[in-house]
Amino acid sequence: MADNFNSTEQYIASEELMMSVNIAMQLEKPLLIKGEPGTGKTMLAKAVSESLGKKLIVWNIKSTTKAQEGLYTYDTIQRLYDSQFGNEGVDDIANYIKLGKLGEAFESEEQVVLLIDEIDKADLEFPNDLLWELDQMEFYIYETKRTVKAKVRPIVIITSNAEKELPDAFLRRCIFHYIDFPDRELMEEIVKTHIPNIEENLLKNAMDTFYEIRTYSQLRKKPATSELIDWLNALMIGGIDPEVIRRELPFVGVLIKKDEDLEVLRKRVE
């Protein structure tokens, strides 16, 4: 089992990103990842788990998510239902306590990778509500008077799309890394891990067009890595002549997802 994170067959990380992951692990601090959509923030946690041979636990955050849900929930409704039918074990509250994703990570006998994905989707108090748990690696279950303490400190990776500013107190406890959009050299390496048999002339012409499109300041949503890979696959399936890619923009709907952005590109072609 590896001690340090390295790129995997499916995830090519920059030297700076690998260093940030490894420093966060050494300092035993959460790693906060930001970057524009499509730069591989969420996939990083999967790559870390694969590289280190550790289980991945994913906590997907929504606008309605509360910090408590990540610790544990007490199913009072099920207990009331069971009590009406005289089911066994109804007197033991522990039977109705279910650990959340953070609780699962703490209870694991082996170190796991815990992904808290898109933390900025929740309300402003959400990050602050997790400060104690992420610092002390423990929480208290009031109903059973039990403290759940991490048996092995998990590797915590937190992603944010910068939709909201995170509290300073929370930021101080994290190692921060911003994933820059891949330059051409790194992008070619990423593409070839997903499409190893791609023809060089097709790749060159498509990449020229892709990076040119990303320079257009009028675009509301610039195409990202996932769109490029899908577009290249579409070009290959369609048997498109590489020489017409820049001029005709075939299958542009795979690359561009907003009506306004399509108008920008149509004007460019005209």
KEFI-232394 format. One record per residue (C-alpha): x, y negated, z; residue in one letter. Coordinates in steps of 0.25 Angstrom, whole numbers, plus 5000, padded with zeros to 4 digits. Example, Ala and Ser with C-alpha at 12.3 -4.5 7.8 and 13.67 -1.06 7.14 Angstrom:
<figus>
504950185031a505550045029s
</figus>
This chain:
<figus>
500050005000m500649864996a500949765007d500849644997n499749604987f500149624972n499449614959s498649734955t498349794942e497049714941q497449584948y498649504944i499049404956a499949294955s501249294964e500649174972e499349254974l500049384978m500949294988m499649234994s498949364997v500249425003n500449305012i499049305017a499149455020m500449425028q499949305035l498649385038e497749275033k496549265023p496949235009l496049125003l495949134988i495449024979k495549004964g494548974952e493549094948p494249204941g495649194947t495449324954g495149284969k494149394972t494949494965m496249464973l495649534985a495449664977k496849654971a497449634985v496649754990s497149844978e498549794980s498649824994l497749944994g496749895004k495249895005k494549765000l493349715007i492549605000v491649495007w490949414996n490549285001i489149214997k488549085000s487749155011t488849235017t489049215032k490449245039a489649335048q489349435037e490749465035g490949505050l489649585053y488149585052t487149635062y485949705056d484849665065t483749705055i484249845054q484349865069r482949815071l482449905060y483150025066d482649995080s481249995075q481450135070f482250185082g483450215074n484750265082e485850165085g484950045085v485450005099d486949995093d487049865087i488349905081a487549995071n487049865065y488349785064i488949785050k490249725047l490449625036g491649625027k492549555037l492149655047g492449775037e493849715035a494149705050f493649845053e494449905042s495550005047e496449955036e496749825030q495749775020v495749655010v494549565013l494049475002l493149365007i492649314993d492249174989e492149125004i491848984999d490449034994k489949045009a489648915018d490748825023l490648895037e490949035032f492449025031p492548965045n491649075051d492749175047l493949105053l493949185066w493749315059e494849295049l495749235059d495549335070q495149455061m494049485071e492549455074f491549485085y490249565083i489349505094y488249615093e489149725097t490249645104k491349695095r492549625089t492849675075v494349645074k495149675061a495849805062k496849765051v496849615046r496149615032p496749545020i495749435018v495649365005i494649255003i494249194990t493649054987s493148984975n493248844982a491748824981e491848764995k493048715004e493448815014l493648765029p495048725033d495048815045a494848925036f495848885025l496948875036r496749025039r496949075025c498049085015i497649015002f497849044988h497248984975y497349074963i497748994951d497149034938f498049134931p499049074921d499149134908r500249234911e499549284923l498249284916m498849374905e499349474916e497949474922i497249494909v498149614905k497849684918t496349684914h496549704899i497849774897p497649804882n497349654878i497949614865e498949504867e498449414856n497049424861l497549394875l498349274870k497249204863n496249234873a497149174884m497449054876d495949024875t495649054889f496648964895y496248854885e494848864889i495248854904r495848714901t494548654898y494148564909s492648564905q492448714908l491548734921r492048874922k493448914917k493549054912p494349134922a495149264922t493949364922s493349284910e494649294903l494749444905i493249464901d493449374888w494749454884l493949584885n492849524877a493849484866l494449624866m493049694865i492649594854g493849614846g494049464845i495249414836d496149344846p496349234836e494949184837v494849184852i495249034854r494348984842r493149064844e493049094859l492449234857p491549284869f491749154876v490549184885g491449284892v492449174895l491549054898i490349064907k489648924907k488848864896d489548734898e490948794896d490448864884l490148724878e491548674881v492148794874l491248784862r491648634860k493048684861r492848784850v492148684841e
</figus>
